[in-house]
Amino acid sequence: MTPRHRIFTTKFASVYPHYVQKAERKQRTKAEVDQIICWLTGYAPAELQQQIDDGTDFETFFAQAPAMHPNAARITGVVCGVRVEDVEDPLMQKIRYLDKLVDELARGKAMSRILR
């Protein structure tokens, strides 16, 4: 059995500010980051904030997500040298999907293109 990746037990709230900073460095907004996260996971903005306030880890964050977007499988490309569509662990793939969407936002892609 392969050891579980430490990102699974990392608090979502500890990574979330990095998503926001990455976007803001490229003149994008926290609201756009939140919109992406809510699109992907089905969380309402207040539910997303509650997950952050509760210090939920990534595993719980995705396990409690109301509904992964049906178009999530259309998210393709490379994040951190890894093709997101080739990630075998379902949880890791969801995390990579989120990384990829934030990456696209920071690269200046239009929201209509990011939210497939």
N, C-alpha and C positions, 0 to 999 in steps of 0.2 A: 504494500500500500504506500502510495506516495504521501509525504507529509503535507499537511494543509498549508496553503500559502498564508503568510502573516497578514496580508491585506484583508483577508476574510474577517479577522478579529479586530482590525483597525477601526476606530470610531469614524463613522462617516463625517461627523462634525470636524474632525481633525484634518480631513482632506478637502472638504467643501471650500474653505477659504482660499485654497490653492487654485481651485477651479475658477473662483471669482477673480482672483488676482491675475490669472493667466488671461482671462477675457478682458479685464479692465486695462491691462497693459496694451491691449490692441484696440482700445477705444470701444469695447463692447461693455455690456452692463450686467450687474448682478441679476436684474430682472430677466435678462435673456438666458443666463445660466439656469435660473429657476424654471423658466419656461421649458428649456430642454429637458431638465430632470423630470419635471411633471409630465411632459409628453412621453418620455421613455417609460416611466414607472406607473403612471396613472395616479400619483399622489396629487391632491389638491394643494395649492400653496400653503395653506394653514397646516395641513398634514406633514408637508415637507419640513416646515419650520419646527413642528413638534418632534419629528425624528431627530433633527439637529439638536434641539434643546434636551432631548432625552439621552443623548450620547450613544445612540444606536450604532452597533458595528455594521460593517458592509453586509455580512451574511444576513443579519436580521433585517436590515434596511431593504434588501431585495426580496427576502422571504415574505415580508409584510407589505410589499408593494401591491397596491390594489389590482393592477393589471399591466403587465409589460405590453407595450404598444405592438399591435400585430405586424407593423412594418419594421420592427427592430431587426429582423433577419435581413433586411435590405441594407443594413449598415455594413459597409465593407471598407477595406483598406488596411493600412498598417499603423499601429500605435506601438511605440517603444520597440520597433523592429519585429512586431508580431502581427500577422494577418488576423484581424478580429474574427473573420468568418471561419478560420481554422482552429480556433481555441476550443479544446475538447471539454473542459470543465464548464458546465452551464453557468455557475456563479461567476467564474473568472470571465467568461464571455460577456456577461451583463456588465461587469465592471469595465471591461475593455470597450464595450459599446458606449458607455458613458464617457470614458476618456476620449474616444474618437469624436463624439459629438462636440465636446468642449473644445477639442483641437480644431475642428472645422469652424466653430464660432470664432476662435482666436485667429484663424487664418482669413477671416473676413467673408466667409461664405454667407449667403443670404439665408435668413431663417426659413424661408419657404423651401430652400434646398436641403437644409439640415433636417427639418421635420418632414421627412420623406412622405 
